[in-house]
Amino acid sequence: MDILISVIIICIFFIGAFVVITIHSRQMKARRALPLRHLYLQQHPSTGCSRCASTEQREFGLDDNQDPKRIIACAACGKELFQFVRDDALA
């Protein structure tokens, strides 16, 4: 009986880890597929969010805070809008 409980706990752990990794992988794939800034601005000429029209934005790195590839998201609703590469990263 003790072995069965241990096996069930291990299975739950691995299934949970698989679900977390799958969700994270989908989010990263969606972020990498975001349009570049100039393409986004061609499609949406206003500087506001395409979902809620808020003009407040937040910026973060694709992989971490120091990443030169940046993601811009709406500060109000959280929708990720576009990506760009920092100019200082190209030099």
PyMOL commands that set and color helices and strands:
alter all, ss='L'
color gray80, all
select helices_A, chain A and resi 2-32+37-43+87-90
alter helices_A, ss='H'
color red, helices_A
select strands_A, chain A and resi 57-61+69-74+80-85
alter strands_A, ss='S'
color yellow, strands_A
deselect
rebuild
show_as cartoon
